[in-house]
């Protein structure tokens, strides 16, 4: 049986930390920026942790 392939689109969008957390970037950053506040744009730049309820599904998709 062949190896399971990871979903490359997902592996480019998230990264797994050394402690096993799955980090992602925020949406709503790429366009329509003038009406957003400086604070909102600043906070959206930072990565955030994925929700714990998604871990099982994501681990399967990225094959770790």
The first five atom37 places (N, CA, C, CB, O) and aatype in JSON, in Angstrom:
{
  "aatype": [20, 20, 20, 20, 20, 20, 20, 20, 20, 20, 20, 20, 20, 20, 20, 20, 20, 20, 20, 20, 20, 20, 20, 20, 20, 20, 20, 20, 20, 20, 20, 20, 20, 20, 20, 20, 20, 20, 20, 20, 20, 20, 20, 20, 20, 20, 20, 20, 20, 20, 20, 20, 20, 20, 20, 20, 20, 20, 20, 20, 20, 20, 20, 20],
  "atom_mask": [
    [1, 1, 1, 1, 1],
    [1, 1, 1, 1, 1],
    [1, 1, 1, 1, 1],
    [1, 1, 1, 1, 1],
    [1, 1, 1, 1, 1],
    [1, 1, 1, 1, 1],
    [1, 1, 1, 1, 1],
    [1, 1, 1, 1, 1],
    [1, 1, 1, 1, 1],
    [1, 1, 1, 1, 1],
    [1, 1, 1, 1, 1],
    [1, 1, 1, 1, 1],
    [1, 1, 1, 1, 1],
    [1, 1, 1, 1, 1],
    [1, 1, 1, 1, 1],
    [1, 1, 1, 1, 1],
    [1, 1, 1, 1, 1],
    [1, 1, 1, 1, 1],
    [1, 1, 1, 1, 1],
    [1, 1, 1, 1, 1],
    [1, 1, 1, 1, 1],
    [1, 1, 1, 1, 1],
    [1, 1, 1, 1, 1],
    [1, 1, 1, 1, 1],
    [1, 1, 1, 1, 1],
    [1, 1, 1, 1, 1],
    [1, 1, 1, 1, 1],
    [1, 1, 1, 1, 1],
    [1, 1, 1, 1, 1],
    [1, 1, 1, 1, 1],
    [1, 1, 1, 1, 1],
    [1, 1, 1, 1, 1],
    [1, 1, 1, 1, 1],
    [1, 1, 1, 1, 1],
    [1, 1, 1, 1, 1],
    [1, 1, 1, 1, 1],
    [1, 1, 1, 1, 1],
    [1, 1, 1, 1, 1],
    [1, 1, 1, 1, 1],
    [1, 1, 1, 1, 1],
    [1, 1, 1, 1, 1],
    [1, 1, 1, 1, 1],
    [1, 1, 1, 1, 1],
    [1, 1, 1, 1, 1],
    [1, 1, 1, 1, 1],
    [1, 1, 1, 1, 1],
    [1, 1, 1, 1, 1],
    [1, 1, 1, 1, 1],
    [1, 1, 1, 1, 1],
    [1, 1, 1, 1, 1],
    [1, 1, 1, 1, 1],
    [1, 1, 1, 1, 1],
    [1, 1, 1, 1, 1],
    [1, 1, 1, 1, 1],
    [1, 1, 1, 1, 1],
    [1, 1, 1, 1, 1],
    [1, 1, 1, 1, 1],
    [1, 1, 1, 1, 1],
    [1, 1, 1, 1, 1],
    [1, 1, 1, 1, 1],
    [1, 1, 1, 1, 1],
    [1, 1, 1, 1, 1],
    [1, 1, 1, 1, 1],
    [1, 1, 1, 1, 1]
  ],
  "atom_positions": [
    [[0.84, -1.18, 0.0], [0.0, 0.0, 0.0], [0.89, 1.25, 0.0], [-0.96, 0.0, 1.23], [1.87, 1.29, 0.75]],
    [[0.58, 2.25, -0.82], [1.43, 3.45, -0.87], [1.29, 4.3, 0.39], [1.08, 4.29, -2.1], [0.33, 4.17, 1.15]],
    [[2.27, 5.16, 0.58], [2.23, 6.07, 1.72], [1.09, 7.06, 1.57], [3.57, 6.81, 1.86], [0.67, 7.38, 0.46]],
    [[0.58, 7.55, 2.71], [-0.42, 8.62, 2.7], [0.3, 9.93, 2.44], [-1.22, 8.67, 4.05], [1.34, 10.2, 3.05]],
    [[-0.23, 10.74, 1.55], [0.37, 12.04, 1.26], [-0.27, 13.1, 2.14], [0.22, 12.4, -0.24], [-1.47, 13.07, 2.41]],
    [[0.54, 14.05, 2.58], [0.0, 15.16, 3.34], [-0.62, 16.17, 2.38], [1.1, 15.83, 4.22], [-0.25, 16.23, 1.21]],
    [[-1.57, 16.95, 2.89], [-2.22, 17.99, 2.08], [-1.29, 19.2, 2.03], [-3.63, 18.38, 2.66], [-1.17, 19.94, 3.0]],
    [[-0.63, 19.39, 0.88], [0.4, 20.41, 0.76], [-0.16, 21.82, 0.94], [1.08, 20.3, -0.59], [0.53, 22.7, 1.46]],
    [[-1.4, 22.06, 0.53], [-1.99, 23.38, 0.7], [-2.09, 23.73, 2.19], [-3.4, 23.44, 0.04], [-1.87, 24.87, 2.58]],
    [[-2.41, 22.74, 3.0], [-2.53, 22.97, 4.44], [-1.16, 23.12, 5.09], [-3.31, 21.82, 5.11], [-0.98, 23.96, 5.97]],
    [[-0.2, 22.33, 4.68], [1.13, 22.4, 5.3], [1.8, 23.74, 5.03], [2.01, 21.27, 4.79], [2.68, 24.15, 5.78]],
    [[1.4, 24.42, 3.95], [1.95, 25.74, 3.67], [1.3, 26.83, 4.52], [1.79, 26.07, 2.2], [1.85, 27.92, 4.66]],
    [[0.13, 26.55, 5.08], [-0.62, 27.56, 5.82], [-0.49, 27.46, 7.32], [-2.05, 27.47, 5.45], [-0.82, 28.41, 8.04]],
    [[-0.01, 26.34, 7.82], [0.14, 26.17, 9.26], [1.55, 25.67, 9.57], [-0.92, 25.18, 9.82], [2.25, 25.19, 8.68]],
    [[1.96, 25.79, 10.83], [3.18, 25.14, 11.26], [3.0, 24.62, 12.67], [4.39, 26.11, 11.18], [2.24, 25.17, 13.47]],
    [[3.72, 23.54, 12.97], [3.61, 22.88, 14.26], [4.81, 23.3, 15.1], [3.54, 21.33, 14.1], [5.95, 23.23, 14.64]],
    [[4.55, 23.74, 16.32], [5.62, 24.18, 17.21], [6.29, 22.95, 17.83], [5.07, 25.12, 18.32], [5.83, 21.82, 17.65]],
    [[7.38, 23.19, 18.55], [8.11, 22.1, 19.2], [7.27, 21.41, 20.25], [9.39, 22.64, 19.82], [7.46, 20.22, 20.51]],
    [[6.35, 22.14, 20.88], [5.49, 21.55, 21.9], [4.25, 20.89, 21.32], [5.09, 22.6, 22.9], [3.45, 20.32, 22.06]],
    [[4.08, 20.98, 19.98], [2.97, 20.29, 19.33], [1.77, 21.16, 19.02], [2.54, 19.19, 20.18], [0.78, 20.67, 18.48]],
    [[1.84, 22.45, 19.35], [0.73, 23.34, 19.01], [0.72, 23.59, 17.5], [0.83, 24.67, 19.79], [1.78, 23.61, 16.86]],
    [[-0.47, 23.79, 16.95], [-0.6, 24.1, 15.52], [-0.93, 25.58, 15.4], [-1.7, 23.21, 14.83], [-1.95, 26.05, 15.91]],
    [[-0.05, 26.31, 14.73], [-0.2, 27.75, 14.6], [-0.69, 28.11, 13.2], [1.12, 28.47, 14.9], [-0.36, 27.43, 12.22]],
    [[-1.49, 29.17, 13.11], [-2.03, 29.63, 11.84], [-1.99, 31.15, 11.82], [-3.48, 29.11, 11.62], [-1.79, 31.79, 12.85]],
    [[-2.17, 31.73, 10.64], [-2.24, 33.18, 10.51], [-3.71, 33.6, 10.41], [-1.44, 33.66, 9.28], [-4.58, 32.81, 10.07]],
    [[-3.96, 34.86, 10.72], [-5.31, 35.4, 10.69], [-5.77, 35.71, 9.27], [-5.4, 36.65, 11.55], [-4.96, 35.93, 8.37]],
    [[-7.07, 35.71, 9.1], [-7.68, 36.15, 7.84], [-7.93, 37.65, 7.91], [-9.01, 35.37, 7.55], [-7.66, 38.28, 8.94]],
    [[-8.45, 38.23, 6.83], [-8.86, 39.64, 6.76], [-7.69, 40.61, 6.81], [-9.82, 39.95, 7.88], [-7.84, 41.73, 7.3]],
    [[-6.51, 40.21, 6.33], [-5.35, 41.09, 6.35], [-5.01, 41.59, 4.95], [-4.16, 40.38, 6.95], [-4.48, 42.69, 4.8]],
    [[-5.31, 40.79, 3.93], [-4.73, 41.02, 2.61], [-5.29, 42.21, 1.84], [-4.9, 39.81, 1.81], [-4.58, 42.77, 1.0]],
    [[-6.52, 42.61, 2.09], [-7.09, 43.72, 1.33], [-8.15, 44.43, 2.15], [-7.69, 43.22, 0.0], [-8.5, 43.98, 3.24]],
    [[-8.66, 45.54, 1.62], [-9.64, 46.38, 2.32], [-9.09, 46.87, 3.66], [-10.96, 45.6, 2.54], [-9.82, 46.94, 4.66]],
    [[-7.81, 47.23, 3.67], [-7.16, 47.62, 4.91], [-7.48, 49.03, 5.39], [-5.69, 47.49, 4.75], [-7.48, 49.26, 6.6]],
    [[-7.77, 50.01, 4.5], [-7.93, 51.4, 5.0], [-9.01, 51.59, 6.06], [-8.23, 52.29, 3.85], [-8.88, 52.47, 6.91]],
    [[-10.05, 50.8, 6.02], [-11.1, 51.0, 7.01], [-10.84, 50.26, 8.32], [-12.43, 50.57, 6.45], [-11.62, 50.4, 9.27]],
    [[-9.77, 49.48, 8.39], [-9.42, 48.77, 9.62], [-8.52, 49.66, 10.47], [-8.72, 47.4, 9.31], [-7.74, 50.46, 9.94]],
    [[-8.64, 49.53, 11.78], [-7.82, 50.34, 12.67], [-6.39, 49.8, 12.69], [-8.4, 50.35, 14.1], [-6.14, 48.65, 12.33]],
    [[-5.45, 50.66, 13.12], [-4.05, 50.23, 13.22], [-3.92, 49.08, 14.21], [-3.14, 51.42, 13.66], [-3.16, 48.14, 13.99]],
    [[-4.68, 49.15, 15.29], [-4.64, 48.09, 16.31], [-5.11, 46.76, 15.73], [-5.5, 48.47, 17.52], [-4.5, 45.72, 15.97]],
    [[-6.19, 46.8, 14.97], [-6.72, 45.57, 14.37], [-5.72, 44.96, 13.41], [-8.04, 45.86, 13.64], [-5.49, 43.75, 13.45]],
    [[-5.11, 45.78, 12.56], [-4.12, 45.26, 11.59], [-2.89, 44.72, 12.3], [-3.71, 46.36, 10.61], [-2.32, 43.71, 11.88]],
    [[-2.48, 45.38, 13.37], [-1.31, 44.94, 14.13], [-1.57, 43.57, 14.77], [-0.96, 45.98, 15.22], [-0.7, 42.7, 14.75]],
    [[-2.75, 43.38, 15.32], [-3.07, 42.11, 15.96], [-3.27, 40.99, 14.93], [-4.33, 42.26, 16.81], [-2.97, 39.83, 15.21]],
    [[-3.76, 41.33, 13.74], [-3.96, 40.32, 12.71], [-2.64, 39.82, 12.14], [-4.83, 40.88, 11.61], [-2.61, 38.73, 11.56]],
    [[-1.56, 40.58, 12.28], [-0.26, 40.16, 11.76], [0.3, 38.96, 12.52], [0.72, 41.31, 11.82], [1.05, 38.16, 11.96]],
    [[-0.04, 38.84, 13.79], [0.54, 37.79, 14.62], [-0.16, 36.45, 14.37], [0.44, 38.18, 16.1], [-1.36, 36.4, 14.09]],
    [[0.61, 35.39, 14.49], [0.04, 34.04, 14.35], [-0.74, 33.69, 15.62], [1.16, 32.98, 14.06], [-0.47, 34.23, 16.69]],
    [[-1.68, 32.78, 15.48], [-2.47, 32.34, 16.62], [-2.58, 30.82, 16.59], [-3.88, 32.99, 16.61], [-2.31, 30.19, 15.57]],
    [[-2.96, 30.25, 17.72], [-3.06, 28.8, 17.84], [-4.39, 28.31, 17.28], [-2.9, 28.37, 19.31], [-5.43, 28.95, 17.46]],
    [[-4.35, 27.17, 16.6], [-5.59, 26.57, 16.11], [-6.42, 26.07, 17.29], [-5.3, 25.41, 15.12], [-5.88, 25.79, 18.36]],
    [[-7.71, 25.97, 17.08], [-8.59, 25.48, 18.12], [-8.31, 24.0, 18.41], [-10.07, 25.69, 17.72], [-8.04, 23.23, 17.49]],
    [[-8.39, 23.61, 19.66], [-8.1, 22.23, 20.06], [-9.05, 21.23, 19.38], [-8.21, 22.09, 21.58], [-8.66, 20.08, 19.14]],
    [[-10.27, 21.65, 19.06], [-11.23, 20.74, 18.45], [-10.83, 20.34, 17.04], [-12.6, 21.38, 18.44], [-11.34, 19.35, 16.52]],
    [[-9.93, 21.11, 16.4], [-9.5, 20.8, 15.04], [-8.25, 19.93, 14.99], [-9.25, 22.07, 14.3], [-7.87, 19.47, 13.91]],
    [[-7.59, 19.68, 16.13], [-6.3, 19.01, 16.13], [-6.34, 17.63, 15.49], [-5.8, 18.89, 17.54], [-5.46, 17.29, 14.69]],
    [[-7.34, 16.82, 15.82], [-7.39, 15.45, 15.28], [-7.5, 15.47, 13.75], [-8.59, 14.69, 15.89], [-6.82, 14.7, 13.07]],
    [[-8.34, 16.34, 13.23], [-8.52, 16.44, 11.79], [-7.26, 16.96, 11.1], [-9.71, 17.35, 11.47], [-6.87, 16.46, 10.05]],
    [[-6.63, 17.96, 11.69], [-5.44, 18.56, 11.09], [-4.25, 17.6, 11.12], [-5.09, 19.84, 11.8], [-3.5, 17.53, 10.15]],
    [[-4.07, 16.88, 12.22], [-2.96, 15.94, 12.32], [-3.08, 14.86, 11.23], [-2.93, 15.3, 13.72], [-2.07, 14.41, 10.69]],
    [[-4.31, 14.44, 10.93], [-4.53, 13.46, 9.88], [-4.16, 14.04, 8.51], [-5.99, 12.98, 9.89], [-3.56, 13.35, 7.69]],
    [[-4.54, 15.3, 8.27], [-4.3, 15.92, 6.98], [-2.82, 16.21, 6.73], [-5.09, 17.2, 6.88], [-2.36, 16.15, 5.59]],
    [[-2.08, 16.53, 7.8], [-0.66, 16.82, 7.61], [0.22, 15.62, 7.9], [-0.25, 17.98, 8.48], [1.44, 15.7, 7.77]],
    [[-0.37, 14.52, 8.31], [0.33, 13.24, 8.51], [1.5, 13.35, 9.48], [0.84, 12.72, 7.19], [2.64, 13.03, 9.13]],
    [[1.22, 13.81, 10.7], [2.27, 13.85, 11.71], [1.91, 12.95, 12.86], [2.49, 15.27, 12.21], [2.67, 12.85, 13.82]]
  ]
}
